[in-house]
Amino acid sequence: MQPKPSPRQLEALLAVIDHGTMTRASQALDISQPAVSRLIADLTEQLGFALLERRDGRLVPTQEARFLMPDIRRSLDLLGRISDTGRNITQRKAGELRIACLPGFAISHLPGFIAGFLKNRPGVTLTLEPDRPERILEWMVGAQFDVGITDTDGFEGHPAVESMRIDMRTVCIFPENSPLARLSVIRPRHLSAHKLIHARRESAYFRLLKGAFEEDGQTIRTFVEARQFTTACELVRHGVGVAVISELDAAEYAGRGVAFRPFRPIVPHRLSLVRPIHKPPSMIALEFIEEFSSSLRQFEVATE
């Protein structure tokens, strides 16, 4: 099989054509003149026809070489772009990232984090798809997304998913003019006279909250069931009731008609950062997981 021209041979030919002599071409390429001559000779032998001819003391391309020049320049330009893209990927400045998340995250903490994450990565393209946890699990099992941000229901121990659990602090939120604002810590007994906006009854978080009420000798007075904490915040802001939610979401509503206080006993909202096991993670995906988990640390349940 006839050997294919190398990029270095093509660069040598272009340098000679652009500069007119072997000496100037060698200076431009920062190699010796004999090395340039050898590259041109080898390329001529491989192609089977002359590439250069001398005219008025200069080396100029033959008719055959002129015919090849557009393809040669395009090939070298493409190799240069591949090299630049590879360098950007290595430096985490380029790539593609597909993220699935709970709908509440898509309109609360995540947009600001993504803005900062992409600021120094102009070559990164990102897809953000909000949906319910069951759908996110399907996407992870099918390796359709790089990262999932969801609660822990159905994810822990799943054989097709690698999961990082983060226990988030929760607080009680209420309208700013509520008598609850006089308390420094809110317990289930303080909510006995209030209408409660809460998570889905079948969720692990609701079971934890229900257990906390029972531990305090109280029964949850259910009123509105809302899947997302951001929905609970909006309902509280409109005076519908009170809720016990992630402090991260509550902080987004501070000063917007909603106040909050620590809730005891501690009822963590168990968040999961997940990725598919059967899809090798990209460097940009691993970096996203690391930086995003770091952005949540200020809201994590303190470890003893």
C-alpha positions as CSV (number, residue, x, y, z in Angstrom):
1,M,0.0,0.0,0.0
2,Q,1.3,3.4,-1.0
3,P,2.1,5.5,2.1
4,K,-0.1,8.5,2.7
5,P,1.3,12.1,2.8
6,S,2.1,13.2,6.3
7,P,1.0,16.6,7.7
8,R,4.6,17.6,8.0
9,Q,5.2,16.9,4.3
10,L,2.2,19.1,3.4
11,E,3.4,21.8,5.7
12,A,6.9,21.7,4.1
13,L,5.4,22.0,0.6
14,L,3.2,25.0,1.6
15,A,6.2,26.7,3.3
16,V,8.3,26.4,0.1
17,I,5.5,27.7,-2.1
18,D,4.7,30.6,0.3
19,H,8.4,31.6,0.8
20,G,9.9,30.6,-2.6
21,T,13.1,28.9,-1.4
22,M,14.1,25.9,0.7
23,T,16.1,28.2,3.0
24,R,13.3,30.5,3.9
25,A,10.9,27.6,4.3
26,S,13.3,25.9,6.7
27,Q,13.5,29.1,8.8
28,A,9.7,29.4,8.9
29,L,9.3,25.8,10.0
30,D,12.3,26.0,12.4
31,I,13.9,22.9,10.9
32,S,17.1,22.4,8.7
33,Q,17.1,23.0,5.0
34,P,18.1,19.3,4.3
35,A,15.0,18.2,6.4
36,V,12.8,20.4,4.2
37,S,14.4,19.0,1.0
38,R,13.9,15.4,2.3
39,L,10.2,16.0,3.1
40,I,9.5,17.4,-0.4
41,A,11.5,14.6,-2.0
42,D,9.5,11.9,-0.1
43,L,6.2,13.6,-0.9
44,T,7.1,13.8,-4.6
45,E,8.0,10.1,-4.6
46,Q,4.7,9.2,-2.9
47,L,2.5,11.2,-5.2
48,G,4.4,10.2,-8.4
49,F,4.8,13.6,-10.0
50,A,6.9,16.8,-9.6
51,L,5.6,19.4,-7.2
52,L,8.0,22.3,-7.6
53,E,9.9,23.9,-10.5
54,R,12.4,26.7,-10.5
55,R,11.4,30.0,-12.2
56,D,13.3,33.3,-12.0
57,G,15.3,32.0,-9.0
58,R,12.2,30.9,-7.0
59,L,10.6,27.6,-6.4
60,V,7.0,27.6,-7.7
61,P,4.3,24.9,-7.7
62,T,3.8,22.8,-10.8
63,Q,0.4,22.7,-12.4
64,E,-0.3,19.4,-10.6
65,A,0.7,20.9,-7.2
66,R,-1.5,24.0,-7.9
67,F,-4.4,21.6,-8.4
68,L,-3.8,20.0,-5.0
69,M,-3.3,23.3,-3.1
70,P,-6.9,23.9,-2.0
71,D,-7.3,20.4,-0.6
72,I,-3.9,20.6,1.1
73,R,-4.8,23.9,2.8
74,R,-8.2,22.6,3.9
75,S,-6.6,19.5,5.3
76,L,-4.1,21.4,7.4
77,D,-6.7,23.8,8.6
78,L,-8.9,20.9,9.7
79,L,-5.9,19.3,11.5
80,G,-5.3,22.6,13.2
81,R,-8.9,22.9,14.4
82,I,-8.8,19.3,15.7
83,S,-5.7,20.1,17.6
84,D,-7.3,23.3,19.1
85,T,-10.5,21.4,20.0
86,G,-8.5,18.6,21.6
87,R,-6.5,21.2,23.7
88,N,-9.8,22.8,24.7
89,I,-11.3,19.5,25.7
90,T,-8.2,18.6,27.8
91,Q,-8.5,22.0,29.5
92,R,-12.3,21.5,30.0
93,K,-13.1,24.4,27.7
94,A,-15.0,22.5,25.1
95,G,-17.3,19.5,24.9
96,E,-20.9,18.6,25.2
97,L,-22.8,18.1,28.5
98,R,-26.3,16.7,28.9
99,I,-28.0,17.3,32.3
100,A,-31.3,16.0,33.6
101,C,-32.7,17.6,36.7
102,L,-35.7,18.1,38.9
103,P,-37.9,20.9,37.5
104,G,-37.4,23.0,40.7
105,F,-33.6,23.0,40.2
106,A,-34.0,24.3,36.6
107,I,-35.5,27.6,37.9
108,S,-33.7,28.0,41.2
109,H,-30.1,27.2,42.0
110,L,-29.0,25.6,38.7
111,P,-29.2,28.5,36.2
112,G,-26.8,30.7,38.3
113,F,-24.4,27.8,38.7
114,I,-24.5,27.0,35.0
115,A,-23.8,30.6,34.1
116,G,-20.6,30.6,36.2
117,F,-19.6,27.1,35.0
118,L,-19.8,28.0,31.4
119,K,-18.2,31.5,31.7
120,N,-14.7,30.1,31.2
121,R,-15.7,27.3,28.9
122,P,-16.9,29.0,25.7
123,G,-16.7,25.8,23.7
124,V,-19.0,23.8,25.9
125,T,-22.5,23.1,24.7
126,L,-25.1,22.2,27.4
127,T,-28.5,20.6,27.3
128,L,-30.7,20.9,30.4
129,E,-33.8,18.7,30.6
130,P,-36.1,19.0,33.7
131,D,-38.4,16.1,34.5
132,R,-39.7,13.9,37.3
133,P,-37.3,11.4,39.1
134,E,-38.8,8.4,37.4
135,R,-38.0,9.8,34.0
136,I,-34.5,10.8,35.1
137,L,-33.8,7.3,36.2
138,E,-34.9,6.0,32.7
139,W,-32.5,8.4,31.1
140,M,-29.6,7.4,33.3
141,V,-30.2,3.7,32.7
142,G,-30.3,4.3,29.0
143,A,-27.2,6.5,29.2
144,Q,-29.0,9.3,27.4
145,F,-27.6,12.0,29.8
146,D,-24.3,12.6,31.4
147,V,-25.5,13.9,34.8
148,G,-28.8,13.7,36.8
149,I,-29.8,15.9,39.7
150,T,-32.7,14.3,41.5
151,D,-33.9,12.9,44.8
152,T,-32.8,9.5,46.1
153,D,-36.0,7.6,45.4
154,G,-35.1,4.6,43.2
155,F,-31.5,5.6,42.6
156,E,-29.6,4.3,45.6
157,G,-28.2,0.8,44.8
158,H,-29.4,0.8,41.2
159,P,-26.9,-1.4,39.2
160,A,-26.8,0.9,36.2
161,V,-26.3,4.2,38.0
162,E,-23.5,5.7,40.1
163,S,-25.0,7.9,42.8
164,M,-23.6,10.6,45.2
165,R,-26.1,11.4,48.0
166,I,-26.1,14.8,49.5
167,D,-28.3,15.4,52.6
168,M,-29.6,19.0,52.4
169,R,-30.9,21.0,55.3
170,T,-34.6,21.8,55.5
171,V,-36.4,24.7,57.0
172,C,-40.0,25.7,57.7
173,I,-41.2,28.5,55.3
174,F,-44.2,30.7,56.0
175,P,-45.5,34.1,55.0
176,E,-43.5,37.0,56.3
177,N,-46.3,38.3,58.5
178,S,-46.9,34.9,60.1
179,P,-46.7,34.6,64.0
180,L,-44.2,31.8,63.3
181,A,-41.7,34.6,62.6
182,R,-41.4,35.1,66.4
183,L,-39.8,31.7,66.8
184,S,-36.1,30.9,66.4
185,V,-36.7,27.2,65.7
186,I,-39.9,25.6,64.5
187,R,-41.1,22.1,65.6
188,P,-44.0,20.0,64.4
189,R,-46.1,21.1,67.5
190,H,-45.8,24.8,66.2
191,L,-47.5,23.8,63.0
192,S,-50.6,22.1,64.4
193,A,-52.8,25.0,63.6
194,H,-51.4,25.6,60.2
195,K,-52.2,24.2,56.8
196,L,-49.3,22.2,55.5
197,I,-48.0,22.2,51.9
198,H,-46.0,19.0,51.5
199,A,-44.3,16.6,49.1
200,R,-45.9,13.6,47.5
201,R,-47.2,11.1,50.1
202,E,-45.3,8.2,48.5
203,S,-42.0,10.0,48.5
204,A,-39.2,9.1,51.0
205,Y,-39.0,12.8,52.1
206,F,-42.7,12.9,53.1
207,R,-42.2,9.7,55.1
208,L,-39.3,11.3,57.0
209,L,-41.4,14.4,57.7
210,K,-44.4,12.3,58.8
211,G,-42.1,10.5,61.2
212,A,-40.8,13.7,62.7
213,F,-44.4,14.9,63.4
214,E,-45.2,11.6,65.0
215,E,-42.1,11.7,67.1
216,D,-43.4,15.1,68.4
217,G,-46.8,13.6,69.1
218,Q,-48.4,15.4,66.1
219,T,-50.3,14.4,63.0
220,I,-49.6,16.1,59.7
221,R,-52.5,18.4,58.8
222,T,-52.2,17.9,55.0
223,F,-53.6,20.6,52.7
224,V,-51.8,20.8,49.4
225,E,-49.5,18.1,47.9
226,A,-46.8,19.6,45.7
227,R,-44.1,17.7,43.9
228,Q,-41.6,20.6,43.7
229,F,-40.3,22.8,46.5
230,T,-40.4,25.9,44.2
231,T,-44.2,25.3,43.9
232,A,-44.4,25.2,47.7
233,C,-42.6,28.5,47.9
234,E,-45.0,30.1,45.5
235,L,-48.0,28.8,47.4
236,V,-46.6,30.0,50.7
237,R,-45.9,33.4,49.1
238,H,-49.6,33.6,48.2
239,G,-50.6,32.8,51.8
240,V,-51.9,29.3,51.1
241,G,-50.1,27.6,54.0
242,V,-46.6,26.7,55.4
243,A,-44.1,24.1,54.3
244,V,-40.9,22.3,55.3
245,I,-38.5,22.3,52.4
246,S,-34.9,22.5,51.4
247,E,-33.1,25.6,52.7
248,L,-31.5,26.0,49.2
249,D,-35.0,26.6,47.7
250,A,-36.2,28.7,50.6
251,A,-33.2,31.0,50.3
252,E,-34.2,31.8,46.7
253,Y,-37.5,33.3,48.1
254,A,-36.0,35.3,51.0
255,G,-37.3,38.9,50.9
256,R,-40.1,37.9,48.4
257,G,-42.9,37.6,50.9
258,V,-41.5,34.3,52.4
259,A,-39.6,33.9,55.7
260,F,-38.1,30.7,57.1
261,R,-36.6,29.3,60.3
262,P,-34.7,26.1,61.1
263,F,-36.9,23.0,61.5
264,R,-36.4,20.4,64.3
265,P,-36.0,17.5,64.4
266,I,-33.7,17.4,61.4
267,V,-35.4,16.1,58.4
268,P,-32.9,16.0,55.5
269,H,-33.9,16.3,51.9
270,R,-31.8,13.6,50.3
271,L,-30.5,14.8,46.9
272,S,-28.7,12.5,44.5
273,L,-26.1,13.5,41.8
274,V,-26.2,10.5,39.4
275,R,-24.5,9.4,36.2
276,P,-24.8,6.2,34.1
277,I,-22.3,3.5,34.8
278,H,-22.3,2.1,31.3
279,K,-21.3,5.4,29.7
280,P,-17.7,6.5,30.4
281,P,-17.9,10.0,31.9
282,S,-16.2,12.9,30.1
283,M,-13.8,15.1,31.9
284,I,-16.3,18.0,31.6
285,A,-19.0,15.8,33.2
286,L,-16.8,14.8,36.2
287,E,-15.8,18.5,36.6
288,F,-19.5,19.5,36.6
289,I,-20.4,17.0,39.3
290,E,-17.4,18.1,41.4
291,E,-18.1,21.8,41.2
292,F,-21.9,21.5,41.5
293,S,-21.6,19.3,44.7
294,S,-19.2,22.0,46.1
295,S,-21.8,24.7,45.4
296,L,-24.3,22.8,47.6
297,R,-22.0,22.4,50.7
298,Q,-23.3,25.5,52.4
299,F,-26.7,23.9,52.5
300,E,-25.7,20.4,53.6
301,V,-26.7,18.9,56.9
302,A,-23.8,19.4,59.3
303,T,-22.0,16.1,60.2
304,E,-21.3,15.4,63.8
